[in-house]
Amino acid sequence: MNQRPLVIKLGGAVLSSIDTLTLLFKTISNYQQQAKRSLIIVHGGGYLVDELMAKLQLETIKKEGLRVTPKDQIGYITGALAGTANKMLQGQAMKNNVKAIGLSLADGGLCQITQLNPELGNVGLATAGDAKVLEAILATQVTPIISSIGIMNDGELMNINADQAAVAVATALDADLVLLSDVPGVLDAEKQLIKSLDSAQAEMLIHQAVITDGMIVKVRAALDAAQELGRAIEVASWRSPEKLAELFIGNSIGTQFQPQ
């Protein structure tokens, strides 16, 4: 394969939209029959964790968008993300004729994990590790579905932000990256899609209050990811799965974030 692999980050409400997942995996299945490029899925599953925490009557606390994860709760969160969410996605893949394997960030030493901040508990930071095992899996034309659960060298389970996990996986593989979101990309003041954005343009739009609220966090994270990978990454919508075939062959369907 002469094309770089493509890491697709899936998150948020897409995991609860069976219709969207069906279209996503059907598109992947059709694409795999041409077998021109390896696809890797990295996922979170915050809504499943929220549901579980509510059932267990445990409080959900977030600091700057990150879930505080006490040591006595990491087992539940691991079960929701590496267990339920991962196997649900694998099931949807299989149902739509996609050969898939469920993994975590720890498998084969794919990512190195450190504690992000002691105040957040078992929340980790992922950096690129050894991709040999993942590359061997990709050579068999199986689609890896990777949860955002990591393990530190001392065996401690850690919860990783899924966007950040996807960047680490893409870095380990020297892959392209797309963050599939519930928004089509960044919109300008006339609500038209901005095709390409760098840091200076983004800060100007934030100053002008064109980019606001939660989108500010998403935009800055995407720019950081582009900088770390050293190439443009894309933020696009999972709400238009019919456009994903274009994405797989390298065409832009959302906003491309450019490194400096």
C-alpha positions as CSV (number, residue, x, y, z in Angstrom):
1,M,0.0,0.0,0.0
2,N,1.6,3.3,-1.1
3,Q,-1.0,5.5,0.6
4,R,-0.7,6.5,4.2
5,P,-3.2,4.7,6.6
6,L,-6.1,6.9,7.7
7,V,-7.1,7.1,11.4
8,I,-10.7,8.0,11.9
9,K,-11.7,9.2,15.4
10,L,-15.3,8.5,16.2
11,G,-16.9,10.1,19.2
12,G,-19.9,11.5,20.9
13,A,-23.5,10.8,19.8
14,V,-22.4,8.8,16.7
15,L,-21.9,5.8,18.9
16,S,-25.7,5.8,19.7
17,S,-26.7,6.3,16.1
18,I,-27.1,2.8,14.6
19,D,-28.2,4.2,11.3
20,T,-25.1,6.3,10.9
21,L,-22.8,3.4,12.0
22,T,-24.5,1.1,9.5
23,L,-23.7,3.6,6.7
24,L,-20.2,4.2,8.0
25,F,-19.3,0.5,8.0
26,K,-21.1,-0.2,4.7
27,T,-18.9,2.5,3.2
28,I,-15.8,1.0,4.8
29,S,-16.8,-2.5,3.5
30,N,-17.2,-1.2,0.0
31,Y,-13.9,0.7,0.2
32,Q,-12.0,-2.4,1.6
33,Q,-12.9,-4.4,-1.5
34,Q,-10.6,-2.0,-3.4
35,A,-8.0,-2.4,-0.5
36,K,-6.1,0.7,-1.4
37,R,-5.7,2.2,2.1
38,S,-5.7,0.9,5.7
39,L,-8.4,2.4,7.9
40,I,-8.2,2.5,11.7
41,I,-11.0,3.6,14.1
42,V,-10.2,5.2,17.4
43,H,-13.2,5.9,19.6
44,G,-14.4,7.3,22.9
45,G,-17.9,6.8,24.3
46,G,-18.5,9.4,26.9
47,Y,-22.3,9.0,26.7
48,L,-22.0,5.4,27.8
49,V,-19.8,6.4,30.7
50,D,-22.3,9.1,31.7
51,E,-25.2,6.5,31.6
52,L,-23.2,4.1,33.7
53,M,-22.2,6.7,36.3
54,A,-25.9,7.7,36.6
55,K,-27.0,4.1,37.2
56,L,-24.3,3.7,39.8
57,Q,-25.2,7.0,41.3
58,L,-21.7,8.3,41.0
59,E,-21.1,12.0,40.3
60,T,-19.6,13.0,37.0
61,I,-17.1,15.9,37.4
62,K,-15.3,17.5,34.4
63,K,-12.4,19.9,34.4
64,E,-11.7,21.8,31.2
65,G,-13.6,19.1,29.2
66,L,-11.8,16.2,30.8
67,R,-13.6,13.7,33.0
68,V,-12.2,13.4,36.5
69,T,-11.5,9.7,37.0
70,P,-11.0,8.6,40.6
71,K,-9.0,5.3,40.9
72,D,-12.0,3.5,42.3
73,Q,-14.0,4.4,39.1
74,I,-11.5,3.5,36.4
75,G,-12.7,-0.1,36.3
76,Y,-16.2,1.0,35.4
77,I,-15.0,3.4,32.8
78,T,-12.7,0.8,31.2
79,G,-15.7,-1.6,31.1
80,A,-17.8,1.0,29.3
81,L,-15.1,2.1,26.8
82,A,-12.9,-0.9,26.2
83,G,-15.8,-3.3,26.7
84,T,-19.3,-2.1,25.8
85,A,-18.4,0.7,23.3
86,N,-15.6,-1.3,21.6
87,K,-17.6,-4.5,21.2
88,M,-20.7,-2.6,20.1
89,L,-18.7,-1.0,17.3
90,Q,-17.1,-4.3,16.4
91,G,-20.6,-5.8,16.2
92,Q,-21.8,-3.1,13.9
93,A,-18.7,-3.7,11.7
94,M,-19.3,-7.4,11.5
95,K,-22.9,-6.9,10.7
96,N,-21.9,-4.9,7.7
97,N,-19.2,-7.3,6.5
98,V,-16.2,-5.5,7.9
99,K,-13.6,-7.7,9.4
100,A,-12.7,-5.9,12.7
101,I,-10.5,-6.4,15.7
102,G,-11.1,-4.7,19.0
103,L,-8.0,-3.2,20.7
104,S,-6.9,-0.7,23.3
105,L,-4.1,1.9,23.2
106,A,-2.0,-0.6,25.2
107,D,-2.0,-3.5,22.7
108,G,1.5,-4.2,21.4
109,G,2.9,-1.1,23.1
110,L,1.0,1.0,20.5
111,C,1.0,4.1,22.9
112,Q,3.0,5.1,25.9
113,I,0.8,6.4,28.7
114,T,1.6,8.8,31.5
115,Q,-0.6,10.5,34.1
116,L,-1.9,13.8,32.7
117,N,-2.6,15.5,36.1
118,P,-2.9,14.0,39.6
119,E,-6.0,16.2,40.2
120,L,-7.8,14.4,37.4
121,G,-7.0,10.9,38.8
122,N,-6.6,8.1,36.3
123,V,-6.6,10.3,33.3
124,G,-3.7,9.8,31.0
125,L,-1.7,11.4,28.2
126,A,-0.9,9.1,25.2
127,T,2.2,9.4,23.1
128,A,3.2,7.4,20.1
129,G,4.7,4.0,20.9
130,D,5.5,0.8,18.8
131,A,3.1,0.3,15.9
132,K,4.6,-3.1,14.7
133,V,1.6,-5.2,16.0
134,L,-0.9,-2.8,14.5
135,E,0.9,-2.8,11.2
136,A,0.9,-6.6,11.2
137,I,-2.9,-6.5,11.8
138,L,-3.3,-4.0,9.0
139,A,-1.4,-6.3,6.6
140,T,-4.2,-8.8,7.0
141,Q,-6.8,-6.2,5.8
142,V,-8.6,-6.3,9.1
143,T,-9.9,-3.0,10.5
144,P,-8.7,-2.2,14.1
145,I,-11.2,-0.5,16.4
146,I,-9.2,1.0,19.2
147,S,-10.7,2.3,22.5
148,S,-9.2,5.3,24.3
149,I,-8.2,3.2,27.3
150,G,-4.5,3.0,28.0
151,I,-2.2,1.3,30.5
152,M,0.8,2.8,32.2
153,N,4.0,0.8,32.6
154,D,3.1,0.1,36.2
155,G,-0.1,-1.6,35.0
156,E,-2.4,1.2,36.0
157,L,-5.5,1.6,33.8
158,M,-5.9,5.1,32.4
159,N,-8.7,7.0,30.7
160,I,-7.5,9.0,27.6
161,N,-9.3,11.8,25.8
162,A,-10.3,10.2,22.5
163,D,-9.1,13.1,20.2
164,Q,-5.7,13.0,21.9
165,A,-5.6,9.2,21.7
166,A,-6.3,9.4,17.9
167,V,-3.4,11.8,17.4
168,A,-1.0,9.4,19.3
169,V,-2.2,6.5,17.1
170,A,-1.8,8.5,13.9
171,T,1.7,9.6,15.0
172,A,2.7,6.0,15.8
173,L,1.6,4.9,12.3
174,D,2.6,8.1,10.4
175,A,-1.0,8.2,9.3
176,D,-3.5,10.8,8.2
177,L,-6.2,11.8,10.7
178,V,-9.8,12.8,10.5
179,L,-11.8,13.7,13.6
180,L,-15.5,12.9,12.9
181,S,-17.7,15.2,14.8
182,D,-21.3,16.2,15.1
183,V,-20.4,19.4,13.1
184,P,-19.5,19.6,9.4
185,G,-16.4,21.7,10.2
186,V,-15.8,25.3,11.0
187,L,-18.4,27.8,9.7
188,D,-17.7,31.5,8.9
189,A,-19.9,34.5,9.8
190,E,-22.2,33.6,6.9
191,K,-22.5,30.0,8.1
192,Q,-20.5,28.7,5.2
193,L,-18.0,25.9,5.6
194,I,-14.4,27.1,5.9
195,K,-12.3,24.7,3.9
196,S,-8.9,25.4,5.4
197,L,-7.8,27.0,8.7
198,D,-4.5,27.8,10.3
199,S,-3.8,29.1,13.8
200,A,-3.7,32.8,13.0
201,Q,-7.0,32.6,11.1
202,A,-8.6,30.6,13.9
203,E,-7.5,33.1,16.6
204,M,-8.9,36.0,14.5
205,L,-12.3,34.2,14.2
206,I,-12.3,33.5,17.9
207,H,-11.6,37.2,18.5
208,Q,-14.5,38.1,16.2
209,A,-16.8,35.7,18.1
210,V,-17.4,33.7,14.9
211,I,-15.9,30.6,16.6
212,T,-17.4,30.4,20.1
213,D,-18.0,28.2,23.1
214,G,-17.2,24.5,22.8
215,M,-16.0,25.0,19.2
216,I,-13.0,27.0,20.5
217,V,-11.8,23.9,22.4
218,K,-12.3,21.7,19.3
219,V,-10.5,24.1,17.0
220,R,-7.5,24.5,19.2
221,A,-7.2,20.8,19.8
222,A,-7.4,20.2,16.0
223,L,-4.7,22.8,15.4
224,D,-2.5,21.2,18.1
225,A,-3.0,17.8,16.4
226,A,-2.0,19.2,13.0
227,Q,1.1,20.7,14.6
228,E,2.0,17.4,16.3
229,L,1.5,15.3,13.2
230,G,3.2,17.9,10.9
231,R,0.4,17.7,8.3
232,A,-3.1,18.9,7.8
233,I,-5.9,17.0,9.6
234,E,-9.6,17.2,8.9
235,V,-12.6,17.8,11.1
236,A,-15.7,16.5,9.3
237,S,-19.3,15.4,10.2
238,W,-20.4,11.9,10.8
239,R,-23.9,13.1,10.0
240,S,-23.1,12.8,6.3
241,P,-21.8,9.3,6.1
242,E,-22.6,9.2,2.3
243,K,-19.6,11.6,1.9
244,L,-17.2,9.4,3.7
245,A,-16.1,7.5,0.6
246,E,-14.7,10.8,-0.7
247,L,-12.8,11.2,2.6
248,F,-11.3,7.7,2.3
249,I,-9.7,8.5,-1.1
250,G,-8.2,11.7,0.2
251,N,-10.8,14.4,-0.7
252,S,-11.7,17.0,1.9
253,I,-15.4,17.1,3.0
254,G,-14.9,19.3,6.1
255,T,-12.4,21.8,7.4
256,Q,-8.7,21.0,7.1
257,F,-6.5,22.3,9.9
258,Q,-3.1,23.3,8.8
259,P,0.1,23.1,10.8
260,Q,2.2,26.3,11.3
